Amino acid sequence: MPLPDLPDRELTAWLALLAAPRLSARALRDGLARHRDAATLLSAGPTAWRALGIDPANDEHLLKPPPGITQRRWLEAPAHHLVRFGSADYPPLLARAPDPPAALWVDGDPTVLWLPQLAIVGSRSATSGGLAHARDFAATFARGGLTVTSGLAEGVDAAAHEATLAAGGTTIAVFGTGIDQVFPRRHADLAARIAGQGALVSEFPLGTDGLPPHFPRRNRIIAGLSLGTLVVEAGLRSGTLITARCASEAGREVFAIPGSIHNPLARGCHRLIRDGAKLVESAQDVLDELAPLAQELGAELAGALAAHDATEAGAPASRRDDPDYARLLDALGHDPQAVDVLAARTGLTVAALSSMLLMLELEGIVAAQPGGYYALCP
């Protein structure tokens, strides 16, 4: 079973609650806070559910929940996970965002949700110049050790995912559908590659189609997972601006690339800049801005990591027992090194190095430097 920490009764309750047709994430989180677990919440009954503001339309489903056979079968497959709010695996940045999901369906490696992320978003009908910017910036961020998060849409999203994969980096795609419904369908191959080199994420039940109201909810997850959001191109009525607003409401940085005054897809970026977003002309502008935030995130995660898996924390000597970590430690020095240089020295991928460097940073062995550089601690 992919959830060994979750008794069958609790898993059954989670699957029933998540499949309830009109149960909001907020009501489910409030219910879990008031009751000790999902099973207790499910058995509390309609009177308790009314006190939580749970819509009576859910009663029939919750009183006689379906067995969740499809969800169970999905979870039994390799690399399929259900990351629940309040669990040790739930990404801490997302937990602090407004209205975080009650749970995330994850296809891939759920630990990448903890890595420092930058969201890259933009128009589905981006210009050739906008697509080039998305690719160039994403590749640079990947080489700098940032995970690139986006929404798998046409245009800027797909270009950012593709460039990150090509650079050997880690990328996360957040769905506005169920995790088993790739949208658009033509991105099925891209989604499979992302799952193998990062993660696919959704809060929607399996089988959920891509309805228009789902994508603003998807956008809040993209923004909530990330230290900052970079807008490449966006019209004044673009859904991309929803992601930027979600990032701002979550207290995250918003960056925008300016463009020609004659390009209608630059107008959304110009409005963001007028409203306080940071104007960027190079990827290094973003890396310099986010480096201190990534260091703060690493410091916060150190305690969570120790509680999550105390056996992972150890002395540098224990890391040298692992040949990959030994190669990385040999390649590092007290002079800051870029991730792409470390990749060339070790033969490891940028995605692997990003996870390893985060672990070493949390253990106090490596210090992150501005601009995506790393060095051994004194």
For each residue, the residues with C-beta under 8 A, 3 or more apart:
1: 4 6 75 76
2: 75 76 80 81 82
3: 6 11 75 81 82
4: 1
5:
6: 1 3 10 11 14
7: 10 11 39
8: 11 12
9: 12 13 39
10: 6 7 13 14 37 38 39
11: 3 6 7 8 14 15 72
12: 8 9 15 16 39 65 67 68
13: 9 10 16 17 37 38 39 41 42 43 65
14: 6 10 11 17 18 38 82 84 103
15: 11 12 18 19 65 68 71 72
16: 12 13 19 20 42 61 62 65 66 68
17: 13 14 20 23 28 31 38 41 42 62 102
18: 14 15 23 28 71 102 103 205
19: 15 16 61 65 66 68 71 205
20: 16 17 23 58 61 62
21: 57 58 61
22: 55 57 58
23: 17 18 20 27 28 54 55 58
24: 27 28
25: 28 29 85 99 100 101 102 203
26: 29 30 99
27: 23 24 30 31 52 53 54
28: 17 18 23 24 25 31 32 41 85 102
29: 25 26 32 33 85 100 102
30: 26 27 33 34 52 53
31: 17 27 28 34 35 41 44 49 52 54
32: 28 29 35 37 38 41 85 86 102
33: 29 30
34: 30 31 41 52
35: 31 32 40 41 44 48
36: 40
37: 10 13 32 40 41
38: 10 13 14 17 32 41 42
39: 7 9 10 12 13 42 43
40: 35 36 37 43 44
41: 13 17 28 31 32 34 35 37 38 44 48
42: 13 16 17 38 39 62 65
43: 13 39 40
44: 31 35 40 41 47 48 49
45: 48 49
46: 49 50 56 59 63
47: 44 50 51
48: 35 41 44 45 51 52
49: 31 44 45 46 52 54 58 59 62
50: 46 47 53 54 56
51: 47 48
52: 27 30 31 34 48 49
53: 27 30 50
54: 23 27 31 49 50 58 62
55: 22 23 58
56: 46 50 59
57: 21 22
58: 20 21 22 23 49 54 55 61 62
59: 46 49 56 62 63
60: 63 64
61: 16 19 20 21 58 64 65 66
62: 16 17 20 42 49 54 58 59 65
63: 46 59 60
64: 60 61
65: 12 13 15 16 19 42 61 62 68
66: 16 19 61 69
67: 12 72
68: 12 15 16 19 65 71 72
69: 66 72 73
70: 73 74 206 207
71: 15 18 19 68 74 75 205 206
72: 11 15 67 68 69 75 76
73: 69 70 76 77
74: 70 71 77 80 105 179 180 206
75: 1 2 3 71 72 80 81 82
76: 1 2 72 73 80
77: 73 74 80
78:
79: 107 108 109 195
80: 2 74 75 76 77 105 106 107
81: 2 3 75 89 105 106 107 110
82: 2 3 14 75 103 104 105 106
83: 87 89 90 91 103 104 106 110 113
84: 14 87 89 90 102 103
85: 25 28 29 32 90 95 100 101 102 103
86: 32 90
87: 83 84 90
88: 304 307 308
89: 81 83 84 110 111 113 308
90: 83 84 85 86 87 94 95 104
91: 83 94 95 113 114 225
92: 95 96 114 297 300 301 304
93: 96 97 117 224 225 226 227 297
94: 90 91 97 100 101 113 221 224 225
95: 85 90 91 92 100
96: 92 93 100 224 250
97: 93 94 100 220 223 224 246 250
98: 220 224 246 249 250
99: 25 26 220
100: 25 29 85 94 95 96 97 224
101: 25 85 94 104 203 221
102: 17 18 25 28 29 32 84 85 203
103: 14 18 82 83 84 85 203
104: 82 83 90 101 110 113 201 202 203 221
105: 74 80 81 82 178 179 201 202 203 204 206
106: 80 81 82 83 110 113 179 199 200 201
107: 79 80 81 179 195 199 200
108: 79 112 194 195 196 198 199 200
109: 79 112 198 199
110: 81 83 89 104 106 113 199
111: 89 114 115 355
112: 108 109 115 147 170 172 198 199 355
113: 83 89 91 94 104 106 110 172 199 201 225
114: 91 92 111 301 358
115: 111 112 147 170 354 355 358
116: 145 146 147 227 290 293 294 297 298 358
117: 93 146 147 148 149 172 225 226 227
118: 141 146 147 148 149 226 227 228 229 230 286 290
119: 148 149 150 222 223 225 226 228 229 230 243 247
120: 134 137 138 141 148 149 150 156 157 160 229 230 232
121: 150 151 156 157 219 222 229 230 231 232 234 240 243 244
122: 126 130 134 155 156 157 231 232 233 234 240
123: 126 130 155 156 232 233 234 235 238 240 265
124: 153 154 155 156 157
125: 154 155 265
126: 122 123 130 131 134 155 156 159 232 233 265
127: 130 131 233 263 265
128: 131 132
129: 132 133 259
130: 122 123 126 127 133 134 155 156 232 233 259 265
131: 126 127 128 134 135 155 156 159
132: 128 129 135 136
133: 129 130 136 137 232 233 257
134: 120 122 126 130 131 137 138 156 159 160 163 232
135: 131 132 138 139 159 160 162 163
136: 132 133 139 140 163 283
137: 120 133 134 140 141 160 230 232 257 283 286
138: 120 134 135 141 142 148 159 160 161 163 164 167 169 171
139: 135 136 142 143 163 164 166 167 169
140: 136 137 143 144 283 284 287
141: 118 120 137 138 144 146 148 164 169 283 286 287
142: 138 139 145 146 148 163 164 167 168 169 170 171 350
143: 139 140 167 169 338 339 340 343 350 372
144: 140 141 283 287 338 339 371 372
145: 116 142 339 350 353 354 357 372 374
146: 116 117 118 141 142 169 287 290 294 354 372
147: 112 115 116 117 118 169 170 171 172 198 354
148: 117 118 119 120 138 141 142 160 161 164 169 170 171 172
149: 117 118 119 120 171 172 173 174 222 225 226
150: 119 120 121 153 156 157 160 161 171 172 173 174 222
151: 121 157 173 174 175 176 215 218 219 222 243
152: 157 158 161 173 174 175 182 183 187 190 191 194 200
153: 124 150 156 157 158 184
154: 124 125 157 158 184
155: 122 123 124 125 126 130 131 158 159
156: 120 121 122 123 124 126 130 131 134 150 153 159 160 232 233 240
157: 120 121 122 124 150 151 152 153 154 160 161 173
158: 152 153 154 155 161 162 187 190
159: 126 131 134 135 138 155 156 162 163
160: 120 134 135 137 138 148 150 156 157 163 164 171
161: 138 148 150 152 157 158 164 165 171 173 190 194
162: 135 158 159 165 166 190
163: 134 135 136 138 139 142 159 160 166 167
164: 138 139 141 142 148 160 161 167 169 170 171 198
165: 161 162 168 169 171 193 194 197
166: 139 162 163
167: 138 139 142 143 163 164 350
168: 142 165 343 349 350 351
169: 138 139 141 142 143 146 147 148 164 165 197 350 351 354
170: 112 115 142 147 148 164 197 198 350 351 354 355
171: 138 142 147 148 149 150 160 161 164 165 194 197 198
172: 112 113 117 147 148 149 150 194 198 199 200 201 225
173: 149 150 151 152 157 161 191 194 198 199 200 201
174: 149 150 151 152 201 202 218 221 222 225
175: 151 152 178 179 181 182 183 200 201 202 204 218
176: 151 183 202 204 210 214 215 217 218
177: 181 182 183 202 204 208 209 210 214
178: 105 175 181 202 204 205 206 207 208 209
179: 74 105 106 107 175 200 201 202 204 206
180: 74 206 207
181: 175 177 178 207 208 209 210
182: 152 175 177 185 187 188 191
183: 152 175 176 177 187 210
184: 153 154 187
185: 182 188
186:
187: 152 158 182 183 184 190 191
188: 182 185 191 192
189: 192 193
190: 152 158 161 162 187 193 194
191: 152 173 182 187 188 194 195 200
192: 188 189 195 196
193: 165 189 190 196 197
194: 108 152 161 165 171 172 173 190 191 197 198 199 200
195: 79 107 108 191 192 198 199 200
196: 108 192 193
197: 165 169 170 171 193 194 351
198: 108 109 112 147 164 170 171 172 173 194 195 351
199: 106 107 108 109 110 112 113 172 173 194 195
200: 106 107 108 152 172 173 175 179 191 194 195
201: 104 105 106 113 172 173 174 175 179 221 225
202: 104 105 174 175 176 177 178 179 208 218
203: 25 101 102 103 104 105 217 221
204: 105 175 176 177 178 179 208 214
205: 18 19 71 178 208
206: 70 71 74 105 178 179 180
207: 70 178 180 181
208: 177 178 181 202 204 205 211 214
209: 177 178 181
210: 176 177 181 183 214 215
211: 208 214
212: 215
213: 216 217
214: 176 177 204 208 210 211 217 218
215: 151 176 210 212 218 219 239
216: 213 219 220 239 242
217: 176 203 213 214 220 221
218: 151 174 175 176 202 214 215 221 222
219: 121 151 215 216 222 223 239 242 243 246
220: 97 98 99 216 217 223 224 243 246
221: 94 101 104 174 201 203 217 218 224 225
222: 119 121 149 150 151 174 218 219 225 226 229 243 246
223: 97 119 219 220 226 229 243 244 246 247 250 252
224: 93 94 96 97 98 100 220 221 246 250
225: 91 93 94 113 117 119 149 172 174 201 221 222
226: 93 117 118 119 149 222 223 229 247 252
227: 93 116 117 118 252 253 290 293 294 297
228: 118 119 247 252 253 254 255 286 289 290 293
229: 118 119 120 121 222 223 226 243 244 247 252 253 254 255
230: 118 119 120 121 137 255 256 257 280 286
231: 121 122 234 240 241 243 244 254 255 256 257 268 269 272 277
232: 120 121 122 123 126 130 133 134 137 156 257 269
233: 122 123 126 127 130 133 156 240 257 259 263 265 266 268 269
234: 121 122 123 231 238 240 241 244 265 267 268 269 272
235: 123 238 264 265 267 268
236: 241 264 267 268 271
237:
238: 123 234 235 241 265 268
239: 215 216 219 242 243
240: 121 122 123 156 231 233 234 243 244 268
241: 231 234 236 238 244 245 268 271 272
242: 216 219 239 245 246
243: 119 121 151 219 220 222 223 229 231 239 240 246 247
244: 121 223 229 231 234 240 241 247 248 254 256 272 277
245: 241 242 248 249
246: 97 98 219 220 222 223 224 242 243 249 250
247: 119 223 226 228 229 243 244 250 252 253 254
248: 244 245 251 252 254 276
249: 98 245 246
250: 96 97 98 223 224 246 247
251: 248
252: 223 226 227 228 229 247 248
253: 227 228 229 247 278 289 290 293
254: 228 229 231 244 247 248 272 276 277 278
255: 228 229 230 231 277 278 279 280 285 286 289
256: 230 231 244 269 270 272 273 277 278 279 280
257: 133 137 230 231 232 233 269 279 280 281
258: 266 269 270 273 279 281
259: 129 130 233 263 265 266 269 270
260: 263 266
261: 266 270
262:
263: 127 233 259 260 266 267
264: 235 236 267
265: 123 125 126 127 130 233 234 235 238 259 268
266: 233 258 259 260 261 263 269 270
267: 234 235 236 263 264 270 271
268: 231 233 234 235 236 238 240 241 265 271 272
269: 231 232 233 234 256 257 258 259 266 272 273 277
270: 256 258 259 261 266 267 273 274
271: 236 241 267 268 274 275
272: 231 234 241 244 254 256 268 269 275 276 277
273: 256 258 269 270 276 277 278 279
274: 270 271
275: 271 272
276: 248 254 272 273
277: 231 244 254 255 256 269 272 273
278: 253 254 255 256 273 285 289
279: 255 256 257 258 273
280: 230 255 256 257 283 285 286
281: 257 258 285
282: 285
283: 136 137 140 141 144 280 286 287
284: 140 287 288 371
285: 255 278 280 281 282 288 289
286: 118 137 141 228 230 255 280 283 289 290
287: 140 141 144 146 283 284 290 291 370 371 372
288: 284 285 291 370 371
289: 228 253 255 278 285 286 293
290: 116 118 146 227 228 253 286 287 293 294
291: 287 288 294 295 368 369 370 371 372
292: 295 296 370
293: 116 227 228 253 289 290 296 297
294: 116 146 227 290 291 297 298 368
295: 291 292 298 299 368
296: 292 293 299 300
297: 92 93 116 227 293 294 300 301
298: 116 294 295 301 302 358 361 362 368
299: 295 296 302
300: 92 296 297 303 304
301: 92 114 297 298 304 305 358 362
302: 298 299 305 306 362 363
303: 300 306 307
304: 88 92 300 301 307 308
305: 301 302 308 309 312 313 359 362
306: 302 303 309 310 313
307: 88 303 304 310
308: 88 89 304 305
309: 305 306 312
310: 306 307 313
311: 314
312: 305 309 359
313: 305 306 310 362 363
314: 311 317 318 319 363
315: 318 319
316: 319 320 329 365
317: 314 320 321
318: 314 315 321
319: 314 315 316 322 325 326 329 360 363 365
320: 316 317 325 326 329
321: 317 318 325 326
322: 319 325 326
323: 326 327
324: 327 328 346 348 352 356
325: 319 320 321 322 328 329 356 360
326: 319 320 321 322 323 329 330
327: 323 324 330 331 345 346 347 348
328: 324 325 331 332 342 346 348 353 356 357 360
329: 316 319 320 325 326 332 360 365 376
330: 326 327
331: 327 328 337 342 345 346
332: 328 329 337 342 366 374 375 376
333: 337 375 376
334: 375 376 378
335: 375
336: 369 373 374 375
337: 331 332 333 341 342 373 374 375
338: 143 144 341 342 371 372 373
339: 143 144 145 342 343 350 353 354 357 372 374
340: 143 343 344 350
341: 337 338 344 345
342: 328 331 332 337 338 339 345 346 348 353 357 374
343: 143 168 339 340 346 347 348 349 350 353
344: 340 341
345: 327 331 341 342
346: 324 327 328 331 342 343 353
347: 327 343
348: 324 327 328 342 343 352 353 356
349: 168 343 352 353
350: 142 143 145 167 168 169 170 339 340 343 353 354
351: 168 169 170 197 198 354 355
352: 324 348 349 355 356
353: 145 328 339 342 343 346 348 349 350 356 357
354: 115 145 146 147 169 170 339 350 351 357 358
355: 111 112 115 170 351 352 358 359
356: 324 325 328 348 352 353 359 360
357: 145 328 339 342 353 354 360 361 366 368 374
358: 114 115 116 298 301 354 355 361 362
359: 305 312 355 356 362 363
360: 319 325 328 329 356 357 363 365 366
361: 298 357 358 364 365 366 367 368 374
362: 298 301 302 305 313 358 359
363: 302 313 314 319 359 360
364: 361 377
365: 316 319 329 360 361 376 377
366: 332 357 360 361 374 375 376 377
367: 361 374 375 376 377
368: 291 294 295 298 357 361 373 374
369: 291 336 372 373 374 375
370: 287 288 291 292 373
371: 144 284 287 288 291 338
372: 143 144 145 146 287 291 338 339 369
373: 336 337 338 368 369 370
374: 145 332 336 337 339 342 357 361 366 367 368 369
375: 332 333 334 335 336 337 366 367 369
376: 329 332 333 334 365 366 367
377: 364 365 366 367
378: 334
